[in-house]
């Protein structure tokens, strides 16, 4: 809940309201409205003024609110001016008595019209339905387009060597590596074979004695020669 801040404007409003309230009371009492009726007139004028002002804030272009605001303001200002010595409160004219007596009905009519006057409701957007949507024309068929891709060039292979060149340069198989211990053992077997048979050991016999593959036996035989 917001707190009321007391400042110069609020004090000025209280003073102005009290003076206007007193002037309206004095004028109503001078016009023949005595007792509590004289105190009810200022309340009626101020309430109509506030109701018109609130309606003006809600809808600024409301002509009825402006009209009742001017009527209530004229009643308040008229009472203030009339009680400033321009009117003899002891001898109030008949037309003023008629206005004061008819004010309650006029204020009730104005307040009722201000409270029950229709306000302009915000227009809600209409829901979009299938009927309100624009009918789109059927899309034109797209013609079939065939894109032909050029074949990739085949990789160039090196030219095959001529038969003469192939025969002239035979491919030599790499010699198998012989462990030194195996070579020593093979040398002992070769010496024993030569001492027994009188001939050098061949590759097949050495392969059978050692149990090694043929390339390795050939390499050992070549080193024993």
C-alpha positions in Angstrom: 0.0 0.0 0.0 1.5 3.3 -1.1 2.0 6.0 1.5 0.5 9.5 1.1 3.4 12.0 0.8 2.5 15.4 2.4 3.8 18.2 0.2 2.8 21.8 -0.8 0.3 20.6 -3.5 -1.6 18.4 -1.0 -1.8 21.1 1.6 -3.0 23.6 -1.1 -5.7 21.0 -2.2 -6.9 20.6 1.3 -7.2 24.3 1.9 -9.0 24.9 -1.5 -11.4 22.0 -0.8 -12.3 23.3 2.7 -12.9 26.8 1.4 -15.0 25.6 -1.5 -16.9 23.3 0.8 -17.7 26.2 3.2 -18.8 28.5 0.4 -21.2 25.9 -1.0 -22.6 25.3 2.5 -23.2 29.0 3.0 -24.9 29.5 -0.3 -27.2 26.4 0.2 -28.1 27.7 3.7 -28.9 31.2 2.3 -31.1 29.6 -0.4 -33.3 28.0 2.2 -31.5 24.6 2.7 -31.0 24.4 6.4 -29.5 21.7 8.7 -27.9 18.7 7.3 -29.2 19.6 3.8 -26.8 22.5 3.6 -23.9 20.2 4.3 -25.0 17.7 1.7 -24.8 20.2 -1.2 -20.9 20.6 -1.1 -20.6 16.8 -1.0 -22.9 16.4 -4.0 -21.0 19.0 -6.1 -17.5 17.6 -5.3 -18.6 14.0 -5.9 -20.0 14.9 -9.4 -16.7 16.8 -10.1 -14.6 13.7 -9.2 -16.8 11.3 -11.1 -16.6 13.4 -14.3 -12.8 13.7 -13.9 -12.3 10.0 -13.5 -14.4 9.3 -16.6 -12.3 11.9 -18.5 -9.2 10.0 -17.5 -10.6 6.7 -18.8 -11.9 8.1 -22.1 -10.5 11.5 -22.9 -12.8 12.1 -25.9 -16.0 11.5 -23.8 -18.1 14.6 -24.4 -20.6 13.7 -21.7 -17.8 13.6 -19.1 -16.5 17.0 -20.2 -20.1 18.5 -20.0 -20.7 17.3 -16.5 -17.3 18.3 -15.4 -18.0 21.9 -16.6 -21.4 21.9 -14.9 -19.9 20.8 -11.5 -17.0 23.2 -11.9 -19.5 26.1 -12.6 -21.5 25.2 -9.5 -18.4 25.2 -7.3 -17.0 28.4 -8.8 -20.4 30.1 -8.8 -20.8 29.4 -5.1 -17.3 30.8 -4.4 -17.9 33.9 -6.3 -21.4 34.5 -5.0 -20.2 34.3 -1.3 -17.4 36.9 -2.0 -19.7 39.8 -1.3 -21.3 40.0 -4.8 -24.6 38.5 -3.5 -26.7 39.5 -0.6 -27.0 36.2 1.3 -29.9 37.7 3.3 -32.0 38.3 0.2 -31.3 35.5 -2.3 -33.1 35.8 -5.7 -35.8 33.4 -6.6 -33.9 31.9 -9.7 -30.9 31.0 -7.4 -33.3 29.3 -5.0 -34.7 27.3 -7.9 -31.1 26.2 -9.0 -30.2 25.2 -5.5 -33.4 23.2 -5.0 -33.1 21.5 -8.4 -29.4 20.6 -8.0 -29.9 17.2 -6.3 -31.9 15.8 -9.2 -29.4 17.3 -11.7 -26.4 15.8 -9.8 -28.1 12.4 -9.5 -28.7 12.4 -13.3 -25.2 13.3 -14.1 -23.6 10.8 -11.7 -25.8 8.0 -13.0 -24.9 8.8 -16.7 -21.2 8.9 -15.8 -21.2 5.6 -13.9 -23.3 3.6 -16.3 -22.1 5.1 -19.6 -20.6 2.3 -21.9 -16.9 2.2 -22.3 -15.2 1.3 -25.5 -14.0 -2.3 -25.2 -10.8 -3.2 -26.9 -11.4 -5.1 -30.1 -10.2 -8.6 -29.9 -8.5 -10.0 -33.0 -10.7 -12.4 -34.9 -9.4 -16.0 -35.0 -8.0 -17.0 -38.3 -9.9 -19.9 -39.8 -9.4 -21.9 -42.9 -12.2 -19.9 -44.7 -10.5 -16.6 -44.1 -7.1 -17.7 -45.4 -6.4 -16.8 -49.0 -6.6 -19.7 -51.4 -3.2 -20.2 -52.9 -3.1 -21.3 -56.5 -1.6 -24.7 -57.2 2.1 -24.6 -57.8 3.2 -25.2 -61.3 5.0 -28.6 -61.9 8.7 -28.3 -62.1 10.1 -29.8 -65.3 12.5 -32.8 -64.8 16.0 -31.7 -65.3 18.7 -34.4 -66.0 22.2 -33.4 -65.1 24.8 -35.4 -67.0 28.1 -35.6 -65.2 31.3 -36.0 -67.2 33.1 -39.2 -66.4 36.2 -38.8 -64.3 39.5 -39.4 -66.2 41.1 -42.8 -65.5 44.4 -42.7 -63.7 47.3 -43.1 -66.0 49.2 -46.3 -65.5 53.0 -46.6 -66.0 53.8 -48.2 -69.3 54.5 -51.9 -69.2 58.2 -52.9 -69.8 59.1 -54.6 -73.0 59.7 -58.4 -72.9 63.4 -57.8 -73.8 63.9 -55.4 -70.9 62.1 -57.8 -68.5 64.3 -60.6 -69.5 67.4 -58.5 -69.3 66.7 -57.3 -65.7 65.6 -60.3 -63.6 64.3 -59.6 -60.2 66.7 -60.9 -57.6 65.2 -62.3 -54.4 66.7 -60.8 -51.3 69.1 -63.1 -49.5 68.0 -64.6 -46.2 69.9 -63.6 -43.2 71.7 -66.5 -41.5 72.3 -66.4 -37.8 76.0 -67.0 -36.8 75.2 -69.9 -34.5 73.2 -71.7 -37.3 76.0 -71.0 -39.7 78.6 -72.6 -37.3 76.3 -75.7 -36.9 75.9 -76.0 -40.6 79.6 -75.8 -41.1 80.2 -78.7 -38.7 77.6 -80.7 -40.6 79.2 -79.9 -43.9 82.7 -80.9 -42.7 81.3 -84.2 -41.3 79.5 -84.9 -44.6 82.6 -84.2 -46.6 84.8 -86.4 -44.4 82.3 -89.3 -44.6 81.3 -89.1 -48.3 84.3 -87.2 -49.8 81.9 -84.7 -51.5 80.6 -81.3 -50.5 77.1 -81.2 -48.9 74.4 -79.9 -51.2 71.5 -77.6 -50.3 68.8 -80.4 -50.1 70.9 -82.5 -47.7 71.7 -79.4 -45.6 68.0 -78.4 -45.5 67.0 -82.0 -44.4 69.7 -82.0 -41.7 68.9 -78.5 -40.3 65.1 -78.6 -40.9 65.1 -75.1 -42.3 63.2 -73.7 -45.4 64.8 -73.9 -48.8 65.8 -70.2 -49.1 67.6 -70.3 -45.8 69.3 -73.6 -46.8 70.4 -72.1 -50.1 71.8 -69.0 -48.3 73.8 -71.3 -45.8 75.1 -73.4 -48.7 76.3 -70.2 -50.5 78.2 -69.0 -47.4 79.8 -72.5 -46.9 81.2 -72.5 -50.5 
